[in-house]
């Protein structure tokens, strides 16, 4: 499936249609159905990642915990852990991390598919599994926002930025240990920490700061501004704090939705 060939464009169109349809349908299906949908999406995404890296894409295949654990160093595969955390009502930080950072990271995969896909048919297990995993990683935060049970909040900008910094720092440390022990190489490491993978912006940053991991630091400023922009854009959007039960009647405003203050 070559990038921006006919099949890739069809995939993009179908995916966009799914997201748009969900944005309008999810608010109308009721809280109980939304709860079920959120759980189903989480199971499909985490299950898809587990099937690929924990079972080697084979039903009944041997469990490979080492491979699964290493793949958590990849931003999008970390959704295996992140999405279940998003279903915990009091874990708002997980939902904020997803809607501010993880979701847009998954979207970039649709626009820039792996070069290895050029030699694969669209119906190959690798292409379908990866594409659907990313679709569900975007769908959960997107549909939570559509249901008005989540929005980017100003007060979470710095905590989410701190989580992003911590995640990449952990990835750098673990990757360095794996490289030193010959488990992986810098060329096939994860999350652009040791390898720019030919991405123009990363190549430019590496020319500016030619040190693995540290060259990504300027992006923290960009992410901070982006997170603030998201929070500003959603400032007036009214939402219901994420719970599984219906809010108390006196918690609602005239339009039926309580204001979640920043």
C-alpha positions as CSV (number, residue, x, y, z in Angstrom):
1,X,0.0,0.0,0.0
2,X,2.2,2.9,-1.2
3,X,1.8,6.2,0.6
4,X,-0.9,8.4,-1.1
5,X,-1.7,5.8,-3.7
6,X,-5.4,5.1,-4.5
7,X,-5.8,2.6,-1.6
8,X,-4.1,4.9,1.0
9,X,-6.4,7.7,0.0
10,X,-9.5,5.4,0.3
11,X,-8.3,4.4,3.8
12,X,-7.9,8.1,4.7
13,X,-11.4,8.9,3.4
14,X,-13.0,6.0,5.2
15,X,-11.2,6.8,8.4
16,X,-12.3,10.5,8.2
17,X,-15.9,9.4,7.5
18,X,-15.8,7.2,10.6
19,X,-14.6,10.0,12.8
20,X,-17.0,12.5,11.5
21,X,-20.0,10.1,11.8
22,X,-18.9,9.2,15.3
23,X,-18.7,12.9,16.3
24,X,-22.4,13.4,15.4
25,X,-23.7,10.0,16.4
26,X,-22.1,9.4,19.8
27,X,-23.8,12.4,21.6
28,X,-27.2,11.0,20.6
29,X,-26.8,7.4,21.8
30,X,-27.1,8.0,25.6
31,X,-24.7,7.6,28.5
32,X,-25.0,3.9,28.9
33,X,-24.4,3.2,25.2
34,X,-21.5,5.6,25.3
35,X,-19.9,3.8,28.3
36,X,-20.2,0.5,26.4
37,X,-18.7,2.1,23.2
38,X,-15.7,3.4,25.2
39,X,-15.0,0.0,26.7
40,X,-15.4,-1.7,23.3
41,X,-13.0,0.7,21.6
42,X,-10.5,0.2,24.4
43,X,-10.7,-3.6,24.2
44,X,-10.2,-3.4,20.4
45,X,-7.2,-1.1,20.5
46,X,-5.4,-2.8,23.4
47,X,-6.4,-6.2,22.1
48,X,-5.1,-5.3,18.6
49,X,-1.7,-4.2,20.1
50,X,-1.5,-7.3,22.2
51,X,-2.4,-9.5,19.3
52,X,0.4,-8.0,17.2
53,X,3.2,-7.8,19.7
54,X,2.2,-10.1,22.4
55,X,1.1,-13.0,20.2
56,X,3.1,-12.4,17.0
57,X,-0.1,-11.9,14.9
58,X,-1.1,-15.5,15.4
59,X,-4.1,-16.8,17.2
60,X,-2.9,-19.3,19.8
61,X,0.7,-18.0,19.3
62,X,3.2,-18.0,22.1
63,X,3.0,-15.1,24.4
64,X,6.0,-12.7,23.9
65,X,6.0,-10.4,26.9
66,X,9.5,-9.0,26.1
67,X,8.4,-7.8,22.6
68,X,5.2,-6.4,24.0
69,X,7.1,-4.5,26.7
70,X,9.6,-3.1,24.3
71,X,6.9,-1.9,22.0
72,X,5.6,0.3,24.9
73,X,8.6,2.6,24.0
74,X,6.6,3.5,20.9
75,X,4.2,6.5,21.5
76,X,1.3,4.9,19.7
77,X,1.8,1.4,21.1
78,X,1.7,2.9,24.6
79,X,-2.0,3.2,24.0
80,X,-2.1,-0.4,25.1
81,X,-1.8,1.0,28.6
82,X,-3.1,4.5,28.2
83,X,-6.6,3.6,26.9
84,X,-7.6,1.4,29.9
85,X,-6.3,4.2,32.2
86,X,-8.6,6.6,30.4
87,X,-11.6,4.5,31.6
88,X,-10.8,5.2,35.2
89,X,-13.1,8.2,36.2
90,X,-10.6,9.9,38.5
91,X,-7.7,9.5,36.1
92,X,-8.4,12.7,34.2
93,X,-4.7,13.2,33.5
94,X,-4.7,10.1,31.3
95,X,-7.6,11.5,29.2
96,X,-5.9,14.9,29.0
97,X,-2.7,13.3,27.8
98,X,-4.6,11.4,25.2
99,X,-6.6,14.3,23.8
100,X,-3.7,16.7,23.8
101,X,-0.8,14.5,22.7
102,X,-1.4,10.9,22.0
103,X,-4.3,11.4,19.7
104,X,-2.5,13.8,17.3
105,X,0.6,11.4,17.4
106,X,-1.7,8.6,16.2
107,X,-3.1,10.8,13.4
108,X,0.4,11.4,12.0
109,X,0.6,7.7,11.2
110,X,-2.4,8.0,8.8
111,X,-0.6,10.8,7.0
112,X,2.8,9.2,7.0
113,X,2.5,5.4,6.9
114,X,5.6,3.2,7.3
115,X,7.7,2.9,4.2
116,X,7.6,-0.9,4.6
117,X,3.9,-0.8,3.7
118,X,4.7,0.1,0.1
119,X,5.4,-3.7,-0.5
120,X,2.3,-4.9,1.4
121,X,-1.2,-5.4,0.1
122,X,-3.9,-3.3,1.8
123,X,-5.5,-6.5,3.3
124,X,-2.3,-7.7,4.9
125,X,-2.6,-8.4,8.6
126,X,0.2,-5.9,9.3
127,X,-1.5,-3.0,7.5
128,X,-5.0,-3.7,8.8
129,X,-3.9,-4.3,12.4
130,X,-1.7,-1.2,12.6
131,X,-4.3,1.1,10.9
132,X,-7.1,-0.1,13.1
133,X,-5.1,0.2,16.3
134,X,-4.4,3.9,15.4
135,X,-8.0,4.4,14.5
136,X,-9.2,3.3,17.9
137,X,-6.5,5.2,19.7
138,X,-7.9,8.4,18.1
139,X,-11.5,7.3,18.4
140,X,-11.6,7.0,22.2
141,X,-10.6,10.6,23.1
142,X,-12.4,12.0,20.1
143,X,-15.7,10.3,20.9
144,X,-15.3,11.2,24.6
145,X,-15.0,14.8,23.5
146,X,-18.0,14.4,21.1
147,X,-20.0,13.1,24.1
148,X,-19.0,16.2,26.0
149,X,-17.3,14.2,28.7
150,X,-13.8,15.4,27.9
151,X,-12.1,18.6,26.7
152,X,-8.5,19.9,26.8
153,X,-8.1,22.0,29.9
154,X,-5.7,24.8,30.6
155,X,-4.8,23.5,34.1
156,X,-3.6,20.2,32.6
157,X,-1.2,21.8,30.0
158,X,1.9,21.7,32.2
159,X,1.1,18.2,33.8
160,X,0.6,16.8,30.3
161,X,3.8,18.4,29.1
162,X,5.6,16.9,32.1
163,X,4.2,13.5,31.2
164,X,5.5,13.9,27.7
165,X,8.9,14.8,29.0
166,X,8.9,12.0,31.4
167,X,7.8,9.5,28.8
168,X,10.5,10.4,26.3
169,X,13.1,10.5,29.1
170,X,12.1,7.0,30.1
171,X,12.2,5.8,26.5
172,X,15.7,7.3,26.1
173,X,17.0,5.6,29.2
174,X,15.5,2.2,28.5
175,X,16.4,2.4,24.8
176,X,20.0,3.2,25.7
177,X,20.2,0.2,28.0
178,X,18.7,-2.0,25.2
179,X,21.2,-0.6,22.7
180,X,24.1,-1.1,25.0
181,X,23.1,-4.8,25.5
182,X,22.5,-5.4,21.8
183,X,18.8,-6.0,22.1
184,X,18.0,-3.2,19.6
185,X,20.0,-0.7,17.6
186,X,19.8,3.0,17.3
187,X,18.5,2.5,13.7
188,X,15.5,0.5,14.9
189,X,14.9,2.2,18.2
190,X,11.6,3.9,19.1
191,X,9.9,7.3,19.3
192,X,12.6,9.2,17.3
193,X,14.9,9.5,20.4
194,X,18.0,8.0,18.7
195,X,16.8,8.0,15.1
196,X,15.1,10.9,13.2
197,X,13.8,8.4,10.6
198,X,14.2,11.0,7.9
199,X,11.5,13.3,9.3
200,X,12.4,16.7,8.0
201,X,11.7,18.6,11.3
202,X,13.6,16.1,13.3
203,X,16.5,16.2,10.8
204,X,16.6,20.0,11.2
205,X,16.5,19.8,15.0
206,X,19.3,17.2,15.0
207,X,21.5,19.6,12.9
208,X,20.8,22.2,15.5
209,X,21.4,20.0,18.5
210,X,23.3,16.9,17.2
211,X,22.8,14.8,20.4
212,X,20.2,12.0,20.6
213,X,17.2,12.7,22.9
214,X,18.3,16.2,23.7
215,X,17.7,17.4,20.1
216,X,13.9,16.9,20.9
217,X,13.9,19.5,23.7
218,X,12.9,22.5,21.5
219,X,9.7,20.6,20.7
220,X,8.6,21.0,24.3
221,X,8.1,24.7,23.5
222,X,6.0,23.9,20.4
223,X,3.9,21.4,22.4
224,X,3.3,23.8,25.2
225,X,2.0,26.4,22.8
226,X,-0.1,23.7,21.0
227,X,-1.6,22.5,24.3
228,X,-2.5,26.1,25.3
229,X,-4.1,26.6,21.9
230,X,-6.2,23.5,22.3
231,X,-7.3,24.5,25.8
232,X,-8.2,28.0,24.5
233,X,-10.2,26.6,21.6
234,X,-12.2,24.4,24.0
235,X,-12.5,27.1,26.7
236,X,-16.3,27.7,26.2
237,X,-17.2,24.1,25.4
238,X,-19.4,22.7,28.2
239,X,-18.7,19.2,29.4
240,X,-19.7,16.7,32.0
241,X,-16.8,15.4,34.2
242,X,-16.2,11.8,33.2
243,X,-18.2,9.3,35.3
244,X,-20.2,6.2,34.5
245,X,-23.3,7.2,36.3
246,X,-25.7,10.1,35.4
247,X,-24.8,13.4,36.9
248,X,-27.1,14.8,39.6
249,X,-29.9,16.9,38.3
250,X,-28.7,20.0,40.2
251,X,-25.3,19.8,38.5
252,X,-26.7,20.9,35.2
253,X,-27.0,24.3,33.7
254,X,-29.8,25.5,31.4
255,X,-28.4,23.7,28.3
256,X,-28.2,20.4,30.3
257,X,-24.4,20.5,30.6
258,X,-22.4,21.7,33.6
259,X,-19.5,24.0,33.0
260,X,-16.1,22.3,33.6
261,X,-13.9,25.2,34.7
262,X,-10.3,25.5,33.7
